[in-house]
Amino acid sequence: MHIFLSNFKFFIFLFSLSLHFNSYSHAHMRGKFLSEEDAENRSLELGCEGIHQNQDKWMPCKNEKELHIYLRK
């Protein structure tokens, strides 16, 4: 019985971890653009202001923290 509970807890941990990573990667897939114009258009759709650059891509909203807030609405 003890082994079953340990395995079950581990399974729950892995499942919750996968949900976290899925949410994070999905947010970025909807938020990175090659052009400033596309990022500005998405910013208008989301209702946030401004855009910012992340490496070689453009993202809506003034920073990534704000982008995640608007993507979760």
N, C-alpha and C positions, 0 to 999 in steps of 0.2 A: 504494500500500500504506500509506503514511504517513497519508493522509487517512482510510482505513478504520479504522486503529487509533485515531486521534483521535476519530472518530465513535463507535467502539465504547466507548472509555473514557467519553465523555460520556454515552452511553446507560446504561452501568452506574452512573454517578454519579446520574443522574436516577432510575433504578430503585431504588437503595438509599435515596435521599432520600424517595421516595414510600412505601417500607416504613416508614420512621421516622415520618412524619406519620400514616400509617394506624394504626400502633400507638398513638400518642399520642391521637389523636381517639377511637379505639375505647375506650381506657381511660376517658376522660372520659364517653363515652356510657353506660358501665356504672356510673359513679360519682357522678353528680349527681342530686339529688332535690329536689323542691319542699318536702317536709316533713321535719322532724327525725326523726319516727318511721320513715319509709321509710329514711332514712340509717342509723338505729340498727339496723334489721332487716338491712340489707345488711352492716353492720359485723359483726354476729353471724355471718352466712353466710360472710363472708370469714375470720373468726377474729381480727380486729384489735379494738382497744379504742377507744371514743370516737367522736366525730364532730367535724367542723369546718365552718365556713361559708366559702363561696367566692362572693363577690358576693351574689347573691340566692338561691343554691342551697345545699343541705346535702350534705356528702360524708362517707362513712364513714371511719373511722380518725382518729387524732389529728391527722394532717397529710397533705398531698398526697403527700409523699415516701413515707410509709408505705403509703398507698393503692396507689400504683403497684407497690410491692413485693408486696403481697398480690394485686393483680390479675394479676401475671405468674406466680403460683404455679400 
